[in-house]
Amino acid sequence: MPGKEALVFKGRAFKFGDNIDTDVIIPARYLNTLDPDELASHCMEDADSGFAKKVKGGELLVAGENFGCGSSREHAPIAIKASGISCVIASSFARIFYRNAINIGLPIMESKEAVAGIKDGDIVEVSLNSGKITNKTTGKSYEAEPLPLFMQNIVNAGGLVQSVRKELSKGE
């Protein structure tokens, strides 16, 4: 049943500060490609030149206020997702980035308290269904607003296009 799947992510946190814009997430010099693997290889390189090599898959990106500000390019959430990051937690997101992330199936959560309580390298578990964020390193838990059911369905399907295809195939 849609929306009932457990959307839980657990991994090491990579922490960044406030106002990480889309040019930091994926520098403009790499926008000549839409290849997710190529974008992933340059993800966050202007903030941490070794980031792409450190991400093994399943980790979480944690950031401060206004994450994803700047341009409306979809390249930014695609680069993050393709790099192996399973979920982004931020104090707040730029609105267009927020929706672009959902549309490409990148799970995101907003929680100032969680961001304040998570350090780089901590092991963190996130439940999109309940909104619970647990820092497994410290044992502290935080409550965030869970993603609305329709957004959970989009993320669970892998993105908006896949979600629409899934819904259309039900009518066949």
Z-matrix of the N, CA and C atoms (Angstrom, degrees):
N
C 1 1.452
C 2 1.530 1 109.03
N 3 1.334 2 118.87 1 131.11
C 4 1.457 3 121.14 2 -178.23
C 5 1.520 4 111.92 3 -56.41
N 6 1.337 5 115.80 4 140.59
C 7 1.451 6 121.29 5 176.49
C 8 1.520 7 114.09 6 83.99
N 9 1.315 8 118.23 7 -12.03
C 10 1.466 9 121.02 8 -177.97
C 11 1.521 10 112.59 9 -90.80
N 12 1.345 11 117.26 10 -12.11
C 13 1.450 12 120.82 11 -179.64
C 14 1.532 13 108.79 12 -64.81
N 15 1.301 14 116.29 13 142.59
C 16 1.460 15 120.49 14 179.13
C 17 1.524 16 108.54 15 -75.37
N 18 1.295 17 116.50 16 113.28
C 19 1.452 18 121.54 17 177.73
C 20 1.531 19 107.67 18 -100.71
N 21 1.333 20 114.84 19 81.73
C 22 1.460 21 121.75 20 -177.33
C 23 1.526 22 108.05 21 -120.48
N 24 1.323 23 115.28 22 133.87
C 25 1.455 24 121.76 23 -178.76
C 26 1.516 25 108.50 24 -128.70
N 27 1.324 26 116.54 25 137.48
C 28 1.458 27 120.79 26 -179.42
C 29 1.515 28 108.58 27 -139.73
N 30 1.321 29 116.11 28 132.41
C 31 1.452 30 119.84 29 178.21
C 32 1.510 31 112.67 30 179.16
N 33 1.308 32 114.65 31 -179.34
C 34 1.467 33 122.39 32 179.18
C 35 1.521 34 109.88 33 -73.10
N 36 1.323 35 116.38 34 142.12
C 37 1.460 36 122.16 35 -179.72
C 38 1.526 37 111.49 36 -92.11
N 39 1.324 38 114.54 37 133.77
C 40 1.459 39 122.41 38 168.62
C 41 1.516 40 105.63 39 -106.94
N 42 1.317 41 118.21 40 116.17
C 43 1.462 42 120.90 41 -171.79
C 44 1.524 43 112.10 42 -106.07
N 45 1.340 44 113.97 43 136.36
C 46 1.453 45 122.92 44 178.08
C 47 1.526 46 108.57 45 -130.70
N 48 1.319 47 117.33 46 169.41
C 49 1.458 48 122.79 47 -175.28
C 50 1.520 49 114.65 48 -90.35
N 51 1.306 50 115.28 49 -155.10
C 52 1.461 51 124.08 50 -178.40
C 53 1.530 52 111.10 51 -82.34
N 54 1.336 53 114.32 52 158.51
C 55 1.471 54 123.27 53 171.71
C 56 1.529 55 113.99 54 55.46
N 57 1.322 56 116.26 55 40.38
C 58 1.468 57 120.30 56 174.26
C 59 1.529 58 106.01 57 -75.45
N 60 1.335 59 115.46 58 109.11
C 61 1.463 60 118.29 59 -175.37
C 62 1.525 61 111.48 60 -91.69
N 63 1.314 62 115.03 61 172.48
C 64 1.460 63 120.00 62 -175.64
C 65 1.527 64 112.01 63 -65.20
N 66 1.347 65 118.04 64 -23.86
C 67 1.462 66 120.27 65 175.68
C 68 1.524 67 111.85 66 -73.10
N 69 1.322 68 117.66 67 -24.77
C 70 1.464 69 120.88 68 174.38
C 71 1.527 70 109.28 69 -80.24
N 72 1.334 71 116.46 70 -40.32
C 73 1.471 72 120.58 71 179.99
C 74 1.527 73 110.25 72 -61.75
N 75 1.331 74 116.60 73 -49.45
C 76 1.467 75 121.16 74 175.17
C 77 1.529 76 107.21 75 -142.70
N 78 1.329 77 116.49 76 105.32
C 79 1.456 78 120.13 77 -176.83
C 80 1.532 79 112.80 78 -56.58
N 81 1.329 80 115.42 79 143.93
C 82 1.465 81 122.17 80 -175.90
C 83 1.522 82 112.98 81 -56.11
N 84 1.326 83 117.23 82 -26.83
C 85 1.469 84 119.60 83 -178.66
C 86 1.529 85 112.70 84 -65.23
N 87 1.346 86 117.23 85 -12.12
C 88 1.468 87 120.47 86 179.79
C 89 1.528 88 112.81 87 -107.97
N 90 1.306 89 117.17 88 12.34
C 91 1.463 90 119.88 89 -176.44
C 92 1.523 91 113.44 90 -82.55
N 93 1.307 92 116.76 91 8.23
C 94 1.459 93 119.90 92 177.56
C 95 1.528 94 111.96 93 -83.86
N 96 1.317 95 117.27 94 6.59
C 97 1.464 96 121.48 95 178.28
C 98 1.519 97 110.67 96 -135.19
N 99 1.301 98 116.17 97 152.90
C 100 1.464 99 122.63 98 171.61
C 101 1.523 100 110.63 99 -112.79
N 102 1.339 101 116.18 100 5.38
C 103 1.458 102 121.03 101 -179.41
C 104 1.533 103 109.55 102 -68.02
N 105 1.343 104 117.93 103 114.57
C 106 1.467 105 120.57 104 -177.15
C 107 1.531 106 113.63 105 -56.40
N 108 1.319 107 118.33 106 -38.71
C 109 1.467 108 120.80 107 -179.38
C 110 1.525 109 111.52 108 -66.22
N 111 1.323 110 116.46 109 -39.96
C 112 1.465 111 120.39 110 178.39
C 113 1.528 112 110.17 111 -67.32
N 114 1.334 113 116.96 112 -43.19
C 115 1.467 114 120.54 113 176.96
C 116 1.529 115 110.38 114 -61.16
N 117 1.323 116 117.05 115 -43.64
C 118 1.464 117 121.68 116 -179.47
C 119 1.528 118 111.76 117 -59.33
N 120 1.324 119 116.63 118 -36.34
C 121 1.464 120 119.98 119 -177.55
C 122 1.526 121 112.70 120 -67.13
N 123 1.338 122 116.99 121 -13.90
C 124 1.467 123 121.36 122 179.52
C 125 1.524 124 112.15 123 -117.08
N 126 1.314 125 117.59 124 5.95
C 127 1.462 126 122.14 125 -177.70
C 128 1.529 127 110.86 126 -60.03
N 129 1.305 128 116.87 127 127.54
C 130 1.470 129 125.60 128 175.18
C 131 1.530 130 113.31 129 62.05
N 132 1.318 131 118.76 130 15.79
C 133 1.464 132 119.56 131 -173.52
C 134 1.522 133 113.69 132 -65.68
N 135 1.331 134 119.10 133 -26.28
C 136 1.455 135 119.42 134 178.51
C 137 1.536 136 112.03 135 -78.25
N 138 1.323 137 117.48 136 -16.44
C 139 1.470 138 121.78 137 175.66
C 140 1.527 139 111.10 138 -96.69
N 141 1.332 140 116.18 139 -33.78
C 142 1.465 141 122.66 140 -179.42
C 143 1.526 142 106.85 141 -151.80
N 144 1.317 143 116.55 142 100.34
C 145 1.469 144 120.93 143 -172.89
C 146 1.529 145 113.49 144 -59.30
N 147 1.314 146 118.16 145 -22.66
C 148 1.466 147 120.73 146 -179.63
C 149 1.513 148 114.45 147 -100.43
N 150 1.317 149 117.32 148 6.38
C 151 1.458 150 121.34 149 -174.64
C 152 1.526 151 112.86 150 -52.53
N 153 1.315 152 117.74 151 -52.72
C 154 1.473 153 121.52 152 -175.01
C 155 1.525 154 111.79 153 -58.94
N 156 1.323 155 117.29 154 -33.00
C 157 1.469 156 120.47 155 -179.79
C 158 1.529 157 111.86 156 -79.61
N 159 1.333 158 117.07 157 -24.56
C 160 1.464 159 121.43 158 -179.70
C 161 1.527 160 112.80 159 -77.63
N 162 1.328 161 116.51 160 -31.39
C 163 1.462 162 120.24 161 -176.75
C 164 1.519 163 109.00 162 -74.52
N 165 1.317 164 115.49 163 121.98
C 166 1.462 165 121.07 164 -179.16
C 167 1.524 166 112.07 165 -100.44
N 168 1.326 167 116.48 166 -17.51
C 169 1.466 168 121.43 167 -178.67
C 170 1.513 169 110.24 168 120.29
N 171 1.318 170 116.44 169 127.47
C 172 1.452 171 121.60 170 179.06
C 173 1.510 172 114.62 171 95.59
N 174 1.336 173 117.37 172 -9.35
C 175 1.462 174 119.56 173 -179.90
C 176 1.529 175 111.10 174 -71.72
N 177 1.343 176 114.58 175 171.60
C 178 1.459 177 121.40 176 179.90
C 179 1.520 178 109.83 177 -119.12
N 180 1.313 179 115.67 178 146.09
C 181 1.446 180 121.61 179 174.46
C 182 1.525 181 106.47 180 -103.95
N 183 1.324 182 117.37 181 129.12
C 184 1.460 183 123.53 182 -178.74
C 185 1.516 184 107.32 183 -121.03
N 186 1.333 185 116.99 184 131.19
C 187 1.462 186 120.46 185 -176.88
C 188 1.523 187 110.63 186 -145.50
N 189 1.312 188 114.84 187 167.08
C 190 1.456 189 121.59 188 -177.60
C 191 1.518 190 113.45 189 -82.62
N 192 1.313 191 114.89 190 -142.07
C 193 1.464 192 123.28 191 -175.99
C 194 1.526 193 111.70 192 -72.37
N 195 1.324 194 115.12 193 148.43
C 196 1.467 195 123.87 194 167.64
C 197 1.533 196 113.17 195 60.98
N 198 1.323 197 117.07 196 38.05
C 199 1.462 198 120.84 197 -179.59
C 200 1.527 199 109.44 198 -66.00
N 201 1.324 200 116.16 199 133.81
C 202 1.461 201 121.57 200 177.87
C 203 1.509 202 114.41 201 84.74
N 204 1.334 203 117.37 202 17.36
C 205 1.465 204 119.59 203 177.63
C 206 1.529 205 108.58 204 -67.52
N 207 1.300 206 116.01 205 170.08
C 208 1.462 207 120.31 206 179.61
C 209 1.508 208 110.89 207 107.31
N 210 1.305 209 116.29 208 -134.94
C 211 1.463 210 120.15 209 -174.52
C 212 1.522 211 111.66 210 -78.20
N 213 1.298 212 115.28 211 170.08
C 214 1.470 213 121.45 212 -177.62
C 215 1.522 214 112.94 213 -93.36
N 216 1.309 215 117.79 214 13.76
C 217 1.469 216 120.83 215 -174.81
C 218 1.529 217 112.47 216 -61.97
N 219 1.325 218 115.38 217 137.83
C 220 1.467 219 121.57 218 175.60
C 221 1.517 220 111.58 219 -76.30
N 222 1.319 221 117.00 220 -14.42
C 223 1.461 222 121.22 221 -179.43
C 224 1.529 223 111.41 222 -54.55
N 225 1.341 224 116.74 223 -36.27
C 226 1.466 225 120.10 224 -174.36
C 227 1.532 226 112.20 225 -63.53
N 228 1.344 227 120.37 226 -56.77
C 229 1.467 228 117.72 227 178.13
C 230 1.526 229 113.05 228 -65.97
N 231 1.321 230 117.77 229 -29.80
C 232 1.470 231 120.11 230 176.97
C 233 1.532 232 109.72 231 -63.54
N 234 1.335 233 117.06 232 -44.10
C 235 1.468 234 121.05 233 179.32
C 236 1.522 235 110.83 234 -61.07
N 237 1.329 236 116.67 235 -43.12
C 238 1.468 237 120.59 236 -179.77
C 239 1.528 238 110.51 237 -63.35
N 240 1.332 239 116.31 238 -50.41
C 241 1.463 240 120.19 239 -178.47
C 242 1.529 241 111.07 240 -61.82
N 243 1.329 242 116.64 241 -45.13
C 244 1.465 243 120.57 242 -178.26
C 245 1.529 244 112.02 243 -67.51
N 246 1.331 245 117.23 244 -23.26
C 247 1.472 246 119.68 245 179.73
C 248 1.524 247 111.57 246 -70.98
N 249 1.341 248 116.67 247 -17.72
C 250 1.457 249 120.33 248 -178.83
C 251 1.512 250 113.60 249 111.07
N 252 1.315 251 117.35 250 -2.06
C 253 1.469 252 120.61 251 176.26
C 254 1.527 253 107.63 252 -67.68
N 255 1.341 254 116.65 253 128.53
C 256 1.461 255 120.53 254 -176.80
C 257 1.515 256 113.12 255 -89.94
N 258 1.349 257 117.96 256 -22.44
C 259 1.458 258 121.12 257 -176.88
C 260 1.527 259 108.30 258 -162.64
N 261 1.337 260 115.73 259 148.14
C 262 1.461 261 121.30 260 175.08
C 263 1.521 262 107.83 261 -115.94
N 264 1.332 263 115.65 262 129.55
C 265 1.462 264 122.25 263 173.89
C 266 1.515 265 106.41 264 -114.13
N 267 1.325 266 117.36 265 128.10
C 268 1.461 267 120.57 266 177.97
C 269 1.515 268 109.85 267 -139.89
N 270 1.319 269 115.63 268 159.57
C 271 1.463 270 120.49 269 174.80
C 272 1.515 271 110.01 270 -64.40
N 273 1.334 272 116.00 271 -39.66
C 274 1.469 273 121.94 272 173.23
C 275 1.519 274 108.36 273 -159.24
N 276 1.326 275 115.29 274 157.59
C 277 1.461 276 122.14 275 -179.95
C 278 1.522 277 109.47 276 -119.70
N 279 1.324 278 115.97 277 147.28
C 280 1.457 279 119.79 278 166.88
C 281 1.536 280 105.81 279 -63.36
N 282 1.297 281 117.06 280 136.24
C 283 1.473 282 121.39 281 -172.21
C 284 1.522 283 113.51 282 -58.45
N 285 1.324 284 118.25 283 -42.77
C 286 1.474 285 118.53 284 -177.97
C 287 1.531 286 110.17 285 -68.54
N 288 1.344 287 117.95 286 -36.41
C 289 1.458 288 119.92 287 175.82
C 290 1.522 289 110.02 288 -63.34
N 291 1.324 290 116.50 289 -43.55
C 292 1.467 291 121.65 290 179.93
C 293 1.523 292 110.09 291 -52.84
N 294 1.316 293 116.69 292 -51.27
C 295 1.463 294 119.54 293 -177.23
C 296 1.528 295 111.83 294 -72.10
N 297 1.326 296 117.76 295 -36.90
C 298 1.468 297 119.67 296 175.85
C 299 1.523 298 110.65 297 -60.91
N 300 1.331 299 117.07 298 -39.82
C 301 1.464 300 120.80 299 179.19
C 302 1.528 301 110.18 300 -61.44
N 303 1.319 302 117.18 301 -48.67
C 304 1.471 303 120.81 302 178.30
C 305 1.526 304 109.63 303 -60.09
N 306 1.330 305 116.77 304 -44.93
C 307 1.469 306 120.68 305 -176.49
C 308 1.522 307 113.30 306 -61.94
N 309 1.339 308 117.93 307 -27.19
C 310 1.471 309 119.04 308 178.09
C 311 1.529 310 111.69 309 -100.88
N 312 1.345 311 116.19 310 4.80
C 313 1.462 312 120.18 311 175.16
C 314 1.517 313 114.73 312 84.03
N 315 1.335 314 117.88 313 24.40
C 316 1.462 315 121.57 314 176.93
C 317 1.526 316 108.44 315 -94.25
N 318 1.328 317 118.48 316 114.19
C 319 1.466 318 120.98 317 179.76
C 320 1.525 319 111.78 318 -66.58
N 321 1.328 320 116.18 319 136.79
C 322 1.462 321 121.93 320 179.02
C 323 1.518 322 109.85 321 -139.71
N 324 1.329 323 115.50 322 151.38
C 325 1.469 324 122.43 323 178.44
C 326 1.519 325 108.78 324 -141.35
N 327 1.334 326 116.24 325 143.87
C 328 1.456 327 121.58 326 175.48
C 329 1.523 328 110.11 327 -107.67
N 330 1.341 329 116.41 328 125.95
C 331 1.463 330 121.24 329 176.12
C 332 1.518 331 110.31 330 -163.57
N 333 1.335 332 116.18 331 105.34
C 334 1.466 333 120.57 332 177.56
C 335 1.519 334 110.70 333 -61.92
N 336 1.333 335 116.36 334 -40.50
C 337 1.458 336 120.88 335 -177.48
C 338 1.528 337 111.25 336 -64.41
N 339 1.327 338 116.72 337 -44.67
C 340 1.465 339 119.76 338 179.41
C 341 1.522 340 110.80 339 -62.99
N 342 1.326 341 116.44 340 -45.01
C 343 1.464 342 120.04 341 179.77
C 344 1.528 343 110.36 342 -59.36
N 345 1.326 344 116.73 343 -42.49
C 346 1.473 345 120.55 344 179.31
C 347 1.529 346 111.69 345 -64.38
N 348 1.342 347 117.17 346 -30.54
C 349 1.457 348 121.27 347 -176.31
C 350 1.511 349 115.77 348 -94.83
N 351 1.319 350 117.56 349 -2.70
C 352 1.471 351 121.36 350 -178.70
C 353 1.521 352 109.57 351 -105.95
N 354 1.321 353 115.57 352 131.87
C 355 1.464 354 121.63 353 176.18
C 356 1.527 355 109.25 354 -107.48
N 357 1.315 356 115.53 355 157.54
C 358 1.453 357 121.31 356 176.48
C 359 1.523 358 109.00 357 -55.20
N 360 1.313 359 117.34 358 129.12
C 361 1.458 360 122.14 359 178.79
C 362 1.519 361 114.92 360 94.06
N 363 1.344 362 118.25 361 -13.20
C 364 1.467 363 120.22 362 176.85
C 365 1.526 364 110.37 363 -62.99
N 366 1.319 365 116.51 364 151.83
C 367 1.457 366 122.13 365 174.40
C 368 1.531 367 106.83 366 -92.83
N 369 1.320 368 115.48 367 126.11
C 370 1.463 369 121.79 368 -173.46
C 371 1.521 370 110.00 369 -127.86
N 372 1.333 371 115.30 370 142.34
C 373 1.469 372 121.80 371 175.93
C 374 1.524 373 108.12 372 -121.52
N 375 1.325 374 116.26 373 134.28
C 376 1.458 375 122.91 374 -177.32
C 377 1.523 376 109.38 375 -127.07
N 378 1.327 377 116.82 376 133.56
C 379 1.460 378 122.17 377 171.95
C 380 1.525 379 108.42 378 -113.44
N 381 1.326 380 116.61 379 111.67
C 382 1.466 381 119.94 380 177.94
C 383 1.520 382 111.06 381 -67.45
N 384 1.321 383 117.39 382 -30.75
C 385 1.462 384 121.19 383 -178.98
C 386 1.521 385 112.11 384 -65.57
N 387 1.328 386 116.76 385 -44.99
C 388 1.463 387 120.79 386 -175.30
C 389 1.525 388 113.26 387 -98.68
N 390 1.328 389 117.21 388 -21.15
C 391 1.456 390 120.99 389 -175.42
C 392 1.517 391 113.29 390 83.96
N 393 1.315 392 117.46 391 7.55
C 394 1.471 393 120.88 392 -178.69
C 395 1.527 394 110.10 393 -83.11
N 396 1.330 395 114.84 394 130.92
C 397 1.452 396 122.57 395 176.56
C 398 1.530 397 106.35 396 -120.60
N 399 1.326 398 116.71 397 122.64
C 400 1.460 399 120.72 398 -177.87
C 401 1.518 400 109.42 399 -120.32
N 402 1.321 401 114.91 400 125.53
C 403 1.453 402 120.77 401 173.03
C 404 1.520 403 105.89 402 -85.58
N 405 1.317 404 116.98 403 101.60
C 406 1.461 405 121.87 404 -177.29
C 407 1.531 406 111.86 405 -67.06
N 408 1.314 407 117.00 406 -23.10
C 409 1.455 408 120.84 407 179.05
C 410 1.529 409 111.06 408 -70.34
N 411 1.331 410 116.39 409 -42.25
C 412 1.468 411 120.50 410 -177.37
C 413 1.523 412 113.05 411 -100.35
N 414 1.327 413 117.41 412 -17.23
C 415 1.458 414 121.40 413 -177.02
C 416 1.521 415 114.12 414 84.10
N 417 1.322 416 117.64 415 1.22
C 418 1.466 417 120.82 416 -178.63
C 419 1.524 418 110.66 417 -86.69
N 420 1.352 419 114.72 418 142.73
C 421 1.465 420 121.01 419 178.16
C 422 1.511 421 110.10 420 -118.14
N 423 1.319 422 114.83 421 152.35
C 424 1.464 423 122.76 422 -178.48
C 425 1.518 424 108.48 423 -134.70
N 426 1.312 425 115.73 424 149.15
C 427 1.460 426 120.73 425 177.54
C 428 1.522 427 109.22 426 -106.85
N 429 1.300 428 116.26 427 129.46
C 430 1.462 429 122.85 428 174.51
C 431 1.523 430 107.28 429 -122.21
N 432 1.290 431 115.97 430 161.86
C 433 1.463 432 120.01 431 176.03
C 434 1.530 433 107.65 432 -68.61
N 435 1.344 434 117.63 433 121.45
C 436 1.470 435 117.68 434 178.88
C 437 1.528 436 110.25 435 -65.32
N 438 1.317 437 115.28 436 153.63
C 439 1.459 438 118.67 437 175.31
C 440 1.525 439 109.00 438 -61.39
N 441 1.333 440 117.61 439 140.11
C 442 1.464 441 119.35 440 174.85
C 443 1.537 442 110.13 441 -57.71
N 444 1.310 443 116.22 442 152.46
C 445 1.465 444 121.72 443 -175.53
C 446 1.526 445 112.64 444 -53.78
N 447 1.336 446 117.74 445 -42.76
C 448 1.466 447 118.71 446 -177.90
C 449 1.531 448 110.75 447 -65.25
N 450 1.343 449 117.83 448 -32.75
C 451 1.464 450 120.46 449 177.13
C 452 1.527 451 110.66 450 -74.17
N 453 1.323 452 117.65 451 -36.57
C 454 1.464 453 120.50 452 174.61
C 455 1.522 454 109.95 453 -59.49
N 456 1.327 455 116.33 454 -41.50
C 457 1.467 456 120.42 455 179.48
C 458 1.523 457 111.38 456 -63.02
N 459 1.352 458 116.53 457 -40.49
C 460 1.466 459 120.63 458 178.94
C 461 1.528 460 109.82 459 -64.75
N 462 1.329 461 117.02 460 -47.75
C 463 1.468 462 121.27 461 179.44
C 464 1.524 463 110.38 462 -61.42
N 465 1.322 464 116.42 463 -45.12
C 466 1.464 465 120.70 464 -178.57
C 467 1.526 466 112.26 465 -62.64
N 468 1.333 467 116.42 466 -32.74
C 469 1.467 468 120.85 467 179.02
C 470 1.525 469 111.83 468 -77.40
N 471 1.336 470 117.55 469 -14.37
C 472 1.454 471 120.88 470 -179.38
C 473 1.514 472 113.17 471 101.65
N 474 1.321 473 117.45 472 3.80
C 475 1.459 474 121.47 473 178.71
C 476 1.518 475 111.27 474 140.78
N 477 1.324 476 115.99 475 172.82
C 478 1.462 477 121.67 476 -176.25
C 479 1.528 478 112.58 477 -64.33
N 480 1.319 479 117.31 478 -45.30
C 481 1.469 480 120.20 479 -178.81
C 482 1.527 481 110.10 480 -61.59
N 483 1.322 482 116.88 481 -45.51
C 484 1.463 483 120.71 482 179.74
C 485 1.530 484 110.53 483 -65.11
N 486 1.319 485 117.26 484 -36.82
C 487 1.465 486 121.60 485 179.00
C 488 1.524 487 111.07 486 -64.31
N 489 1.328 488 116.60 487 -43.92
C 490 1.462 489 120.80 488 178.71
C 491 1.524 490 110.25 489 -65.32
N 492 1.332 491 116.91 490 -43.17
C 493 1.476 492 119.68 491 177.67
C 494 1.537 493 111.14 492 -58.99
N 495 1.333 494 115.32 493 -41.66
C 496 1.469 495 120.06 494 179.12
C 497 1.523 496 111.16 495 -62.19
N 498 1.318 497 116.33 496 -44.09
C 499 1.469 498 120.69 497 179.34
C 500 1.529 499 111.31 498 -66.00
N 501 1.319 500 117.24 499 -41.36
C 502 1.469 501 120.85 500 -179.71
C 503 1.520 502 111.26 501 -66.53
N 504 1.328 503 117.09 502 -34.45
C 505 1.465 504 119.56 503 -179.01
C 506 1.520 505 111.51 504 -69.55
N 507 1.327 506 117.60 505 -22.39
C 508 1.467 507 120.57 506 177.48
C 509 1.526 508 111.66 507 -67.06
N 510 1.327 509 115.79 508 -27.84
C 511 1.461 510 119.86 509 -178.25
C 512 1.516 511 114.10 510 -83.53
N 513 1.307 512 117.29 511 -5.89
C 514 1.479 513 120.28 512 -177.51
C 515 1.505 514 111.68 513 -78.77
